[in-house]
Amino acid sequence: MSHLPDRLYATPQAQLGDFAFNEDVVRVFPDMIKRSVPGYPTIVENIGVLAAHFAQPQSILYDLGCSLGAVSQAMRRHVRSEGCRVVAVDNSAAMISRCQEYLNAQDAMYQELLPVQVLEADVLTIDFAPTSLVAMNFTLQFIPPEQRLPLLARIRQALLPGGALILSEKLCFADAQQQTLLNDLHIAFKRANGYSELEIAQKRSALENVMKPDSLEVHRQRLLEAGFSQVVPWFQCLNFASLVALP
């Protein structure tokens, strides 16, 4: 499938609405995420590797906030546990529609892949079945802060012994100098990937009301409060990180 370049914020916009995962974003999302999130391909592929480690036979694997299904595809490439299936969930109809197309294309290229159920739903309201692996790849930061702990507690309750939650997030930092340095380095990363100052500024404005990042310590404490016993960072590139939380 062809991917369009991300030029959504390349021209001045008199009124910037809040960022939304709509049809416009879906059309350019692969380019957008690659040029905006340092280490994204490495995170996605290794979530597949981690999923293969934690997946248990006859269990469900969740991809919450699946967007175009990159994590679901990685799970299907790596998990070989018998009887597993993936449930991919997103509340964007545009994302879900394109996700199904990508999964169908993957089916045409490979044999004996895990089955995937694609759901258009709010991760805050779905009933979790017993699961050995839950992936939230840059999803929690778009959920209202007061609803994050209850969601994580429900995920913890659904996890089978020996299972895991993989949580990837943009981080903020309590230390002002560290925050400034990593923010500046992230902007340099975007510039190096061809984004203009206008694009960087307009997208930042569009995101400020809908994406609320937390610090690593806030994530750790919240996960422990939700009932997880261990929280282990396994990846960080600039201000983006991924954690494994164990029940």
N, C-alpha and C positions, 0 to 999 in steps of 0.2 A: 504493500500500500504506500502511496506517495505521502510525504509529509511536507506541509507548507511551512515556510519560515515564519517565525513570530515577529510580526510587525504591528501588533495591536496598539502599542503606545508610541508609535514612531512619529505621529503627527500631533500637534497641540490639540487638546480637547478642552473646550470651554467649560464643560461640566463633567467631572470624572465621577462616574457611579462606582459603587462598591464592586470589587472583584467578584465574579461569579463563574462557576464552571458551566458555562453555556456553550452553545454551538460554536461561537467565535473562538473560544478558548480551546474547545475540543479539536478544532481543525489544525491548531498550531501546537498543541500540548506537547508532543514528543520533542519538538525543537525547543519550546519554552523551558521544559523541565531540565533538559540536558544543559542548556546555556545558563540556567539560573541556580541550580543546586549542585555545588561541587561534590563529586564522588557519587552522584546518583546511580550511574550504571553499576558501579561496584557494590553499592548497597543492595540494589535489586537482585543482582545475580547471587550474592552471598546470602540473601534471605532464603533463596532456594536451597542453598547448601545447608543453612541452619535448619530449615524446615525438614530436610531429609534426616537430620540428626534427631529431631524431637518427634517427628510424626510417628504415630502408633497405628498398627493395623486396625482396619475397620473404624477409623475415626474421621471426624470432620476437621478440615483446615480452613480457617477464616481469613479472608483478605478484606479488611474493613476500610472503606474509603478507597475502593479498588481503582478508581479513575478508568484508565484504558486497559487495566488488567495486567500490567507488567509484572507485578509480584505473583499473580496467579499463574502466569506463563512460566515464571522461574520455578515455582513450586512444581509445576507439571514436568519440567525438564529434569528435576533432581529427585523428587520423592518417589521411592519404589516400594514403600510399605503397602502390603496387600489390603485392598478394600477401602483405601482412603478416597475422599472426594473433597473438592474445594467449593466453598461457598463465598462468592465474590459479591460485595454489597457496596452500593453507592446511591446517594440520593439525587444525583443528577441524571435525568433521563437521557440527555445528550451523551454523557459519558458511558452510560450503560449500553446504549445502542451501539456505539463504536467499539466498546469492549467486547461485545458479543461477536462483532465482525472480526476482530483480531484473534479471538479464541478459535473461531471457525477456520481462519487462515492457518493457525497453528495446527489444528486437527488435520488439515490437508497436507502438512509437511512432515508430521511425525505420527508414529503408531504407538498404541498402548499408553496413551496419556491418561492422567487422572481425569475423571469426569468433573465438570464445573457447573454449578448452578449459579446463574447471574441474577441478582435481585436488585430491583430499584426500591430502596427502602432507607429509612433513617436508622443509623446504627444505634441511636439512643432508644429505639422502641422495639427492636427485634428481640425475639426470645432465642437465647443461645442454647444450642444443643451441646452435650458433652464434647469437648474438643481437646486435641493434643497440641494445636499450634494456632495462635492468633497473630496476624501481622497487621499493624497499623502504620502505614508508611506515609508520614507527613499528613496525618488525618486529625490527630488530637488537637493540633494547634488551631483548627477551624471550628472546634466545638466550644461553646460558651464555657468559660472557666469553672463556673459553679456546677456544671454537669459532667466534668471530667472524672472526678472521684467516683460518683455513683456508677458510671460506665465501666471504669476499671475494676470496681468491686464486682460487678456482674460478670465481667470476663474472668476474673480470678475464680469465682464460684463455678464457672463452667469448665475450667481447665482440669483435665485429668492429671493424676499424679505423674510426674515426669514430663509434663508438657511445658510450654513456654509461651510468653508474649514477646513479640519483637516489636519495639516501638522506635520509630525514626521521627526526629523532630528538628526543626530549627531551634537553636538555643539563644537565650539572652544571658547576660552576665551581670552579677551584682557589682563587680569591680568596674568602675567607670572607664578606666584606662584600657582594660581588657575588652570591654564592650566596644569602645571606639576603634581599637586596633582591628578587631575581627570584623566589625562592620565595614571599615575602610578596605580591608582585604577582600571581603565579599564583593564590594563594589568594583574593586580592581579585577576580580574574576569575571564579573559581568562585562566590564569594558573589554577585557581580553577576548570575550566571546562575541564581540561585535555590537553590544548594546550601547546606544548613545546616552548622553547625560539626560536628555529629555525622556527617553524610554525608562531609564532607571528611576527618575523622579516621579513620573506619572504612575508607574506600576506600584511604587512604594506608597503613594497616596491612596491608590485604589485598594491596597491590601490592609491599610492600617486599622480599619474598623472591623475587619473580618478574620484576620490572622493574629492571634495573641500568643506569642512564644513564651515559654517558661525557661528558667535556668535548670541546669542539670540537677542541682540540689533539690529544687522544687519537684522535679520529676521523680527523683529517688524517694523523697519523703512521701509523696502522694502514693506511689506504688507500694511502699511498705504499709502505709495506712490502709490501702485497699486489700491487704492480706498477702502480698507477695513476700517471700522470705529472702530473696536475693535480687539485686539489681546490678547488672554487669554491663558497663559500656564496652562495646566490641568494635565501634568504628567512630571516628570523628575526622572531618575535613573542614577546616575553618569553623564556622558557627553552625554546622550541621552534624548531627550525631545519631547513632542508633544504639539501642540498649536491648539486652535480653533480661526479662523479668521472669523469675522462677517461682512456682507456687510453694 
